[in-house]
Structures are given as C-alpha cells and as structure tokens.
Amino acid sequence: MSHTVKVRVGINSIKSLAAMVKRMGGTVISDDAEKWVPKSHKQYYGNRVPGLGFTLPGWAYPIVYDESGSFAYDAYRSSEKATFLTTDRKLDTGALLDEYALCRAEEACQANGLSCQRMGSTLTVFFDGGRTVEITKGGEIDAAGFAGAGCKDATEIFEAAIGRRIDQMVKPEMNQELNLAHLST
C-alpha cells in the first residue's frame, strides 16, 4: 500500500526546534530548551515578547516562538541574506517549518534505527528490500516500493514526528498484495 501523505507541519518539540536552530548556525536564547520555559525577549523599540527566543544567521533581533504556535520577530537591521528572511523583509515561516520537519524526520530515523540521506530539501529513508520513504518540503511523505499495508507503519513514524495528517493518496501498489493472495489460491 504505497501512498503519499500530506502532513500539516507543527512544532511539537521545543528541544527539536532548538536543535534545528543550532544546526543552522543560530543561537537559542532560553533558560532551558529541554522544556517550555518562556522567557521575555527584547526586540526593536524595546517591546518584550515571551517565548523561546533564538537568533539565526543575519538576524539583528531574536525570533521568538510562543506556546500558541506563533512567531514574533523584528527584521530591522537584519542582513538581506538572513536565514528565512523574504525579500519583503518577513520571516518565511513556511521555509522554517519545512526545515523543522526535515530535522524532526531525521530524529525519527535515529530513534528507530533507520538509515537516511538528506539531499537539499528531501530526506530519503531506506528500508529493507529497496523500499523508501521520502519526506519533502511542505510536509509531504511519499512511500515507495511497499506492497500491501507495510507502508502505513513506515509513514506513521514520520507523521507523528512532524505534524498531523491532512490528506492521503493511495498508490496502485495497494492492490499488489491482494492480487498475489488471489493468485496463490
């Protein structure tokens, strides 16, 4: 049952968000990135914003993620080449969430003893028998080479890690196991 799953990416691990920030050359500004410890962070004009604060390369002021799932930021004095900064000087939350999803999927691979390879914005996970799962931008998880329902277990690992399923497309391989069973009788 090879299939493609579309997942709404959501930040469900502050620890993973902190690890992603560090991996990208940023700094976490918090008392404790292991658990939710909101801290008030000063932004331009002296506004203070509570949440998990972090800096990314090129940003002059902290980006703050709060418990409601929102990002607060001030792009003033940030470099034009700042990480996740759009040309109209806004935080590209879509790109940030895409990167977060790939980092969470890599963590899921490590936790489950799976081999994976990242190339650009695609993470390929390798299973026995040449079967693969690819996780790409936008929360798409594509299972290939699975016969029958085996891919459901494979994709659920990543669905749980990066967000919540919003759509699913079943591929023709779903019937492969059923056809083989019919031929053997």
Number of C-alpha atoms within 10 A of each C-alpha: 21 28 22 22 24 20 21 17 22 16 18 14 17 18 15 18 24 22 18 21 20 15 11 13 11 18 18 21 19 18 13 15 19 12 11 16 15 19 18 16 21 16 19 14 7 8 10 12 21 16 24 28 27 21 21 20 16 17 23 18 20 23 25 25 21 17 14 7 10 11 16 16 20 19 22 12 11 16 14 14 12 16 20 18 21 15 10 9 15 12 20 14 14 13 17 16 20 22 22 24 32 24 21 24 24 23 16 18 17 12 10 10 9 14 12 17 12 15 7 8 13 17 21 20 20 16 15 8 8 9 16 20 24 21 28 20 19 18 25 22 25 21 25 17 18 24 18 18 15 14 22 16 9 19 20 13 15 26 23 15 21 25 18 16 17 11 11 14 11 13 15 12 18 18 16 15 14 12 12 12 10 9 7 6 5
